[in-house]
Amino acid sequence: MFTIRNLAANLLIFFLYQNALSQNLNSQWNIFIGGNSVDLFPAGAGKDAPYYPQGEVFEDFLNVGDHWNSSGRSVSISKSFFRTYALGINVSVNNITKIEGYNNIDYPYYAGEVFAKKTFRTKKKLQPYLKVGYGITGIDRGIFGDTISFSQYFSRTISPGIGIQIKLTKNIGIELQSSFQNAVDFKGIKHFRHQAGIYLAAGNRDKDDDGVFNRKDKCPKIPGSAELFGCPDSDDDGVADPDDNCPNEIGTIENNGCPEKIEELEQTQILTDQSSSSISDKISTTLEGSIESLVETEKDPGNDQASESEQILSIYFPADSYRILGRKTYDILADVRDYLTSKMDKYIILQGYASGEGDEEYNLELSKSRANAVKEYLIFLGIEPIRIEVKAFGASSFVNEQSSEKERLFNRRVEIIFR
């Protein structure tokens, strides 16, 4: 006889087989097997709902002894499709013996859904996530003398939920989840379902667990940063260790990661009140000295708001960092301070950018941190905060097409626009 339990077993075998085939395709599967508890009491059932009255929403939520039906089993399978997002299916069975106000009951419970999940990665062994599912649930009272047919006890269900995975090893851990099963059909029964069990992560796409999938990771066995394609940068100078001739000393891209020879550089001033040259000419004079390699003097073609009278400087940053580095960079900021001190009617806009590695949310936050780092240093030098405006653009504007690491470097920047 075909049953929901047989279906769950067949689905599990199918996806285990698919997972075995997926190893060569470098896919990430997550298989969960465990138990479930169903609780009808704290779901806030309406007056016309089956088994009314029960409790209010979340009332007596943790009363396991009186309300939780804990004899269930659950199986789910999911597959990562983009970084921390996954799609999957879940099948659950149980027996309902605890309903407030009802005695001597034993009703089979069935549930099946497809779901989407967003995991929040942390450096710890705890991985929380949010999920939302859509499927059917049903408490089968039909085979116990009720005149309503079996099929009419099933309802479409939307099920938001939260969960957490606790890593025991790289591929095995404990998973806990609670979800609210919101029945959308008239005869549906709202309830909570709690699941606990063991998960298995197979077909690992990220062997060193640094957030860069193996096929894009240039250092697949060593944790690194997304902006350096999974390679580490021990001295935080923006040059990946495999390409860094001085991996333990802060250097420059131009010098293959090694520090430049330090020479005494004359201090220059951007503007003086007596000078009659334009902003562009004066900053170009500064470029003839120590900061030439770090300053963009042309109008940014991607900035429609910049006028011909505006001058843009660029400060560059290491990969995956908002740390201000280098004597040349500090010289630029000292010149900016001098200019703003001499021109009290002027102000600046700091526009933060990132290169295209990492997800959009991370790049936006990184670009904001870079702009704020420059702002904080200029405030430290004595510039009033009201004269500094900060904008963050993430990876939305590229100076260069990102076909090489050196070109990506020039996109990790803060533009200083004078107004």
N, C-alpha and C positions, 0 to 999 in steps of 0.2 A: 504493500500500500504506500502510495506517495504521500509524504508528509512534509511539513515545514522543516522538521529536523533533518530529513533526507536531503532537502534542498540545501540547507546550510552546509552539510557534510560535502555534498558535491561541489558547491561553490569553493569551499576551502581547498579541496583536492585540485580543482581547476587552476586556482590562482597560485598554489604552490608549484604546479607544473609550469605555469607561465613565468613564475619567478625564476625557476631553474633555467629556462631559456633566456631570461633577460640578463643573466650575468655578463654575457658577452656584449650586450647592448649598453652596459654601464647604467642600468636603471636603478632607481631607489624605490623599494617596496617596504611597506610597514604592515606587518601581520599581527593582529591582536586576538588573543583567545583568553576568555575569562568568564566571570560570573556577572549577573546583573540583579538589581533589586528594583522593584516597581512599587511606587507609593502614590496612591490616589488621594490621600487625605489633604495635603497642603497645596492643592492645585487651584483652589478657588472656583469650584464647580457652581454654575448658575442654577436657578430654580428649576429649569426645564431639563437639566442635564441628568443622565443616569446616576443613581446613587446619591442624589442630593438629599440632605445637606452633608457636606464634608467640611473641612476647615477652610480658612482663608489662605491666600497665597503665602507660602513659607511658614504658616502656623505649625508649630510642633514639628519642624522640618527634620530634626535629628532623632525623632522617636522611633528608633529602629525596631524595638520589641513589639510595639503596638501596630505599626503601620507599614513597615517595609516587608514586601514579599521577596525573600532573598534566595529562592531556589532556582533562579534563572541561569541561563548560559548565553553568551554572546560571542560572535565571531565577526571580525571586520578586516578588511583589506584596503589599503590606500596606496597611492603612488604619487610621489612628488612630480610636479610638472613645471614649476618655476620657483627656484630658490626655496622659500619657506612655505609655499602653498602646495596643497595636495587635494586630490579627489579620491573618494572611496565609497565602499558600500558596507552596510552593517546589517546583520541578521541576528535577532534575539528571540528566545523562547523563555517562558516562565509559567508558573502556576499561581493564580491569585487566590489566596486563602484569607487575606486580611483586608476587609473593607469595613470602615466604621459603620456600626449599626447592623451588620449582617453576620450571621453565624453559620457554621457548617457549610461553607462554600469551597469549591475547588474548581476554578475555571481556567482553562488553558489560555495563555497569552502569547500573541505572536506580533512581531514587529520587523519591518524591513525598510531600509532607507538608503538613498544616496546622499553623500555629504561632501562639503568643502571645508577645508581646515587651514587655518593660518597659525603657524608655529612661531613663537618668539624665542629666537636663539639667545642663549646666555653662555658665558664661559664656565658656568657651573654645571653640575650634573642634572639640574632641574630644567625642563623644557616645557613651559606653559603654552597653552594654545586655546584658540577660540574655534568653534565649529558651528555650522548650521546645516541641517539636514531636511530632506523632503522625502516622504514615503507613506507607508500605511501602518496602522496599529489596530489590533482588535483583541477583545476579551470574548472568547467563544462561550456564550451561555446557551447556544442553540441545541447542543447535544445533551443538555441536562433538563430537557422537558419544556423549554421555552418554544413558543410557536413561531418566533421570528427566525428566518433562515440564517444559516451560518454566514453567508457572504455579507449580510446587512450589518454585522457587527464590526466590519472593518471600516476605518475612516482614514481619509487623507490627513497627514500630520506634518506640521512644520516644527522643527525641533532645534532651537538654539541651545548652545551648551558651552561649557568650559571644561578643560582638562589639563592634566600635567603628566609628563613622562619623566620617570626617574631612572637615569642610566645606572645599570649595574656593570655592564661592560660596554664596549663600543657598539655592539649590535643587539644587546639584550637588556631589557629593563622592565620596570613596573609602570603600568599606566592606570590612572584614575580619571573618571569622567562623570559629570552630572549634566543632564539635559532635561529641558522642559518639553514634554510632548504635547504640543498645542493642536488638538483635533479641530479641524475646520468644518467637518460635516456635522449635521444635526445630532445624530446618534453617537458621535464620537465621544470618547472619555478623555479629558485632560488628565495628565499625570506626570510624575517625574520618574526618570529612569537613571539609576546610578550603576556604573560599571567599574569593575576592578579586575586586573589580570596581568598577564605577561605579554610584552610585545617583542617582536623580532624584526630588526631592520636588516634587510638583505639587498644584495646588489649595490654595494656602497659606491656612491658617486663622488665622495669626498674623503679619501683615505686619511688625510692628515687633519680633517675636521677644522679647516680654516675658512670655510664658506665659499671656496672656489672649487668647482667640480673638476674631477680628474682630467677630463678632456681639454680643459682650459688652463690647468695648473702646470706651470713650467717647473715647479718644485713639488711634485705630488706627495713626497714623503716627508716634507718639512713644512710646518705651519708658517704661513706668510700673510700678506695683505692682498685684498682684491685689486688694488690699484697697481700692484707689481705682479699680477697674474699668479698669485699664490706663493711668491718667493719672499723670504725674509729680508729685512734691511736692518742689520745689527746696529749701525751707527746713525740710523734715522736721517740720512742725507738725501733720500730720494733715489738712490742707485741700489738695485737689487744685489744681494751678496754675490751671486754667480758672476755678475758683471762688474763688481766693485774691486778695483785693484788695491784698495785700502779699506777693507770691510770693517775695521775697528776704529777708523778715524773719519770724522765728518769732512766731506769733500764736496766737489761740484760735479755736475754732469759733464761739463766740458773737460774736466781733468780725470775722467773715468773713476770718480768716487774718491779721489785723493785730494787733500787740501792744496790750495794754491800757495805759491810762495808769498809770504807776507812781506810787503814793502811799505815803507812810510808813504802815505798818500796825503796830498794836500787837501785840507778841508775847503770845500767850495760852498758858495752861497747861491741859492736859486735866484732870488730877486732882491734888489735894493730900491729904495724910493727914488734914488737919483737916476736909475737906469731908464732908458726910453725904449729898450727893445721889448718885443712881445713875449708872452709867457712861453710860447714854443721855443723862441730863440734862447731864452734864459735857461730853460730846462735842458735844451740841447747842449749848452755850455757845460752843464753839470755832467752830461753823458760822456764828455771827452775824457773824464777821469775815471774814478774807481767804480762807478755804477753803470757803466755803459752796457754790460751784458745782461742787466736785469731790468731795464727800463724800456717800455714801448712808447715811442714819441709820436707815432702816427695816430690819427683818429681811428677809433675802433669801428670797422665797417659793420659790425653786428649791432651797434648801439645807435638806434634811430634817434634817441633823445640827445645825443651829444652834438653840440653846435661847433662851428669852426673856431670859436673863441675858447673852447674848452681844451684842456691838456690832460692826457691820461698817462699815468705811470702804472707799472705793474710790479707787484711783489709776488714772488714764487715760493711754493711750499713743497716739502717732501711728500711722497705718497702717503695717503692715509694719516695725515697729520695737519695740525694747525699751529705748529710750533714755528716761531720766527727764528730763522737761522742765517748766519753769515754777516760778516762785517759790511759787505756791500749793501745788504738790506737795511741794516741799521743806519748806514750813511744816508740812504734814500729818505728814511723816516726823519732823520735829523734835518735834512734839507726841507722836507715838507713842514716841519715845525717852524723853521726859520722863515719860510715864506708866509705861513699863516700868522706868525707873530708880526711880520712887517705889513701885512694887509689885513687889518682887522675887519674889513667888510666882506671878506671871502670866507667860504666854507668848502668842505669836501664831501664827496659821496664815496663810500667804500663798497664796491661791488664784489662779492665773493663768488668764486666758481670752483668746480671740481672737474676732474676728468671722468670719463664715462664708465669706469668700473664700478661695481657695487649697484645696489638698487637705488631708485629715484629718491626715496625718503632719506636714505643714508647720505647720498650726495648733497642733498639740500641742507641737511643739518651740518655736514662738514664744511660747506661753503659759508654758512652763517658763522660757524666757529672761527673760520679763518678771518673773516671781516671783523668780527668782534675782537680777535687777538690784536689786530692792527689798531683798532679803536682804543683799546685799553692801553697800548703802549704810547700812543700819541697823547692820551690823557695824562699818563705818567710823565710825559715830557712837558706838560703844562698847557695843552690845548683844551679849551672849554668843551665839554661834551655836547653842548648845543650846536657847535659848529661842525659836528661829525654826524653824517647820516649813514646808516648801514642797510644794505640790500643783499639778499642771497638769491642766487640763480641756479645753484646746483650744477648739473652738467648740461645746461640748456644752451650754452654758447661756446663754440670751440674757436680758438685762435687758429689751430691747425687741425687738419684731418688726422685722426688718431691711428695712423697706420704703424707708428713706431713708438717705442718708449720715450724717446727724446721729444717727439711731438706731443705726447701726452703730458710731459712735464710742464710745457708752456700753458696748458689748460688748468693747472693747479695754481690758481693765482687769486690775488685781490687787486682789482683796478682802483686806483685813486684818481677820482675826477674832480677837478677844481671848478668851482662855480663862483 
